[in-house]
Amino acid sequence: MPKAAISTNFTAAVDRRRNLWKTEAAAGHDVPRGFHPFAASPLTSDKGPALRPVTDRRMALARRAIQEIRGPALARRILPGLPLTLGITLVYVAVIVLLPLGALIFKAASLGPADYWTIVSSDRAVASYRVTMLCAAAATAFNLVFGMALAWVIVRYRFPGRRIVDALVDLPFALPTAVAGIALTTLFANNGWFGGALSTLGLKVAYTPLGIIVAMAFTSLPFIVRTVQPVLEELDGALEEAAQTLGASDGEIFRKVLLPQLFPALLAGLSLSFARSLGEFGAIIFIAGNQPYETEITALLAFIRLEEYDYPASAAIASVMLMAAFLMLAITNILQTRALRYTVKG
C-alpha cells in the first residue's frame, strides 16, 4: 500500500475517532485522553499525563480505529495476487454463465436463417410469447405495488411478528418451484381451499392465465422487497420532516422526496422480478394447465421441443427469451444510470 495512501487513511481515521470521542464526551461517557491508535499501551504515556483506566468501550473504539486504518491493506494481503484472482474469477464466470449461453446460441445458430425464423415466428410460438410477456408484466406490476408496501411496513413499523414476516419474504427463494406449484394448485384448484370459494363468484384461477400470474408473482416477490428494503432503511428521515414542516402532504412527500431516492432500487427490483417471471417454469406447469395458445408459456414450449428431441428448435425458442431478458436488463441499466445522475444532481 503506498505511503501517501496510508498517511491519508491514518489522518482520516484519527479525525473520525476524534469526532466520535467528542460526541461521547458530550454525552457524559469516559473517553481516552492523549490516546494514540498505535500506542503499545493505552494506560500510560511518557510524554503526556497518565490516562484513565481503559474500559471495554474505550478498547472497542481503539480497535475500530485500527481496523479502519489497516483494513484495506489487510484485505489485499488475504487475497492472492491480482492476476491469479482475476484469472480464477474470469474462468468461473465463463464456465458457469458464458459457456451455457454460448452453447445455446451455437445450437440455435446451427439452423439457417429461414428455418430459425419459421420456428420462432410460428403461431404457437408467438402465442407463447404473448402469454409469457403479458403475465410477467402483470405479475411485476402486482409485485411493484404490494412488494413496495410490504417493504415499507417491515422497515417503518414495529409490530409483533415483524421478524417472522421479514423471514417469510425469502420463502419463495428457499422453496423448490415444483413445491410452490403444487401448493398454489392445492389452494386455487376448483376443489381447493380458495378455488372453490372463488369459483362460486365466477372467478377461476387454476388452468387460466390468472393462475400463471399468481405463480409468477409468488416466485418473484422477494426481488422487489429485498432491493427496496435496504434503501428505505438508509433514507434520511430529516428530509421527510423538513418537507412536512414546509406543508407538504403525504402524497407530495412520497412523490418528491422518497420516490426519487427509491427509483433506482425500484428499477433494479422490477428488472429482476420481470426476468425471474420470464424464466419461471416449475411453479407454472402445475397451475397453468399448459393449453397451447391459452396457457402455454415459452419455457414450456421449449421443453416440449426438447422432449421431442428437436434440440435446434428448442434452442431457437429459448434464444428469443434470452434476447428479451438481455434487452430488459439493458434498458433497466440505462434508466438506472439516468436516475442515479438525477438523484446525485438533486
Rosetta blueprint (number, residue, H / E / L):
1 M L
2 P L
3 K H
4 A H
5 A H
6 I H
7 S H
8 T H
9 N H
10 F H
11 T H
12 A H
13 A H
14 V H
15 D H
16 R H
17 R H
18 R H
19 N H
20 L H
21 W H
22 K H
23 T H
24 E H
25 A H
26 A H
27 A L
28 G L
29 H L
30 D L
31 V L
32 P L
33 R L
34 G L
35 F L
36 H L
37 P L
38 F L
39 A L
40 A L
41 S L
42 P L
43 L L
44 T L
45 S L
46 D L
47 K L
48 G L
49 P L
50 A L
51 L L
52 R L
53 P L
54 V L
55 T L
56 D H
57 R H
58 R H
59 M H
60 A H
61 L H
62 A H
63 R H
64 R H
65 A H
66 I H
67 Q H
68 E H
69 I H
70 R H
71 G H
72 P H
73 A H
74 L H
75 A H
76 R H
77 R H
78 I H
79 L L
80 P L
81 G L
82 L H
83 P H
84 L H
85 T H
86 L H
87 G H
88 I H
89 T H
90 L H
91 V H
92 Y H
93 V H
94 A H
95 V H
96 I H
97 V H
98 L H
99 L H
100 P H
101 L H
102 G H
103 A H
104 L H
105 I H
106 F H
107 K H
108 A H
109 A H
110 S L
111 L L
112 G L
113 P H
114 A H
115 D H
116 Y H
117 W H
118 T H
119 I H
120 V H
121 S L
122 S L
123 D H
124 R H
125 A H
126 V H
127 A H
128 S H
129 Y H
130 R H
131 V H
132 T H
133 M H
134 L H
135 C H
136 A H
137 A H
138 A H
139 A H
140 T H
141 A H
142 F H
143 N H
144 L H
145 V H
146 F H
147 G H
148 M H
149 A H
150 L H
151 A H
152 W H
153 V H
154 I H
155 V H
156 R H
157 Y L
158 R L
159 F L
160 P L
161 G L
162 R H
163 R H
164 I H
165 V H
166 D H
167 A H
168 L H
169 V L
170 D L
171 L H
172 P H
173 F H
174 A H
175 L L
176 P L
177 T H
178 A H
179 V H
180 A H
181 G H
182 I H
183 A H
184 L H
185 T H
186 T H
187 L H
188 F H
189 A L
190 N L
191 N L
192 G L
193 W L
194 F L
195 G H
196 G H
197 A H
198 L H
199 S H
200 T H
201 L L
202 G L
203 L L
204 K L
205 V L
206 A L
207 Y L
208 T L
209 P H
210 L H
211 G H
212 I H
213 I H
214 V H
215 A H
216 M H
217 A H
218 F H
219 T H
220 S H
221 L H
222 P H
223 F H
224 I H
225 V H
226 R H
227 T H
228 V H
229 Q H
230 P H
231 V H
232 L H
233 E H
234 E H
235 L L
236 D L
237 G H
238 A H
239 L H
240 E H
241 E H
242 A H
243 A H
244 Q H
245 T H
246 L L
247 G L
248 A L
249 S L
250 D H
251 G H
252 E H
253 I H
254 F H
255 R H
256 K H
257 V H
258 L H
259 L H
260 P H
261 Q H
262 L H
263 F H
264 P H
265 A H
266 L H
267 L H
268 A H
269 G H
270 L H
271 S H
272 L H
273 S H
274 F H
275 A H
276 R H
277 S H
278 L H
279 G H
280 E L
281 F L
282 G H
283 A H
284 I H
285 I H
286 F H
287 I H
288 A H
289 G L
290 N L
291 Q L
292 P L
293 Y L
294 E L
295 T L
296 E L
297 I L
298 T H
299 A H
300 L H
301 L H
302 A H
303 F H
304 I H
305 R H
306 L H
307 E H
308 E L
309 Y L
310 D L
311 Y H
312 P H
313 A H
314 S H
315 A H
316 A H
317 I H
318 A H
319 S H
320 V H
321 M H
322 L H
323 M H
324 A H
325 A H
326 F H
327 L H
328 M H
329 L H
330 A H
331 I H
332 T H
333 N H
334 I H
335 L H
336 Q H
337 T H
338 R H
339 A H
340 L H
341 R H
342 Y H
343 T H
344 V H
345 K H
346 G L
